Amino acid sequence: MAEKESFVPSLKLIDATMLVAGSMIGSGIFIVSADITRNTGSAGWLLFVWLITGFMTLTAALSYGELSAMFPKAGGQYVYLKQAYNPLVAFLYGWSFFTVIQTATIAAVGVAFAKFTAYLFPQLGEDHLLLQAGFLKISSAQLLAIGVIVLLTFINSLGVNSGKAVQTIFTSAKLVSLTALIIFGFVAFKPEVWHVNWTDAWNLHQLGKDGSVANYTTIAALGAIAAAMVGSIFSSDSWNNVTFIAGEIKNPKKNIGLSLALGTLIVTVIYIVTNLMYLSVLSLHDIAASDKDRVGVTASQHIFGGPGTWIIAVLIMVSTFGCNNGLIMAGARVYYSMAKDGLFFKKAGHLNQKAVPGYGLWVQCLLASLWCLSGKYGDLLDMISFVVVVFYMLTIAGIFILRKKMPDAERPYRAVGYPVLPVIYILMGLAFCLLLIAYKPAYTWPGLLITLAGIPVYYIILRSSHAKSAAQ
């Protein structure tokens, strides 16, 4: 069958909204509150971290609406950066996106699926090693994660409607299941726990797993908040994936902006209410000391008793499966746009007979699978959060640049709260990044090095392209 020449717009507003929400909700909401609680030591600051992250996410999403309406093309953020700045800045984003941001996230979410599957089938866990040769260790969990990634890649290679069906089914299931968990959690409300948690709720301090307490200096407290936000920002990330598939959304100038607003609002509310539910059944120490940081499991055990572990395991399996489908679907569209610019494998710029970038899907699958085998995806995701926020700031700053460069361009949708909200996001993002540089440098320099490594790669590609053109 012949290749298709263009994307087929077939996704409605509800489909785009499901992609936003489904790509955001993975396993983070069930895990990262433990680390946030250890960094902040109090109920008020735990919620503040989630609230400020939600505010930043909503502000960014509302700002992106203007860009998505101006450039309703496959590639999303890559395209916006190219238009506002230059091809190099766009390539550095695409390079970071392919090498770590998207592929390592897909690996991490895949392994999270396997870890919680092991609650039901222990032989599929991380501790069940199948091969050990020197530094290389391969477990059942890693192979299951790769199997899920391969399966979802295959499904998405069959066309956007196949991927859409999986996304809608699993996102709907996770939203219903999460809502049910929250309701049952509040039914199991423990007044004495709630009262203790909210006593001295704004005393910011470090809380150890063993219950030990350590106070911060004023400046160190800001660094602790920034460190706590690494987890919440990662859990709230990937909302922008819908911009990557703009070429397949009906009425993209309207529906992308609306889906960004609706999807991020839904998830932000769910995240905050979920943490309120945690605080209604678990003490701060229970949250901070949860086994392997799995707060969701601890809460479910308090709510449902013995079956709680299985209930939360199934919920997280549904959540991570749907999350990975959205990540896999959207990621290949960025590589498609890069390939069209001559900055990625040429074949990634072609659509298969089902009108999807099949080659890009499988290249992404290969690298994500390698990340699964490496076991280093978790470390890299901590390190890349800094870079993710930097590119968000650059993209939002691009709104100001494009209003100067293209004052007469059609803008069916304008950034909400412009210029105040975009400026607030940039200032908050800058504060977050500077605090990480000062107090958590391990979270910054590796991501920067990965991004900057793209500069020589960019010029090597350009030189190669010029040499081919001269030869012809």
Protein Blocks (a to p, Z undefined) as FASTA:
>chain_A
ZZdfbdcdfbdfklmmmmmmmmmmmmlmmmmmmmmmmmnopaklmmmmmmmmmmmmmmmm
mmmmmmmmmmccehijmmmmmmmmmmklmmmmmmmmmmmmmmmmmmmmmmmmmmmmmmmm
mmlmmklcfbdghjbccdfklmmmmmmmmmmmmmmmnojklmmmmmmmmmmmmmmmmmmm
mmmmmmmpcfklmmmmmgokllccdddfkopacdddfklmmmmmmmmmmmmmmmmgoklm
mmmmmmmcghkllmmmmmmmmmmmmmmmmmmmmmmmmmmmpcfklmmmgghhiaklmmmm
mmnommlmmmmmmmmmmmmmmmmmmmmmmmmmmmmmmmmnopacfklmpccfkopafklm
mmmmmmmmmmmmnopmmmmmmmmmmmmmmmmmmmmmmmmmmmmmmmmbccfbacehiakl
mmmmmmmmmmmmmmmmmmmmmlmmmmmmmmmmmmmmmmmmmmmmmmmmmmZZ
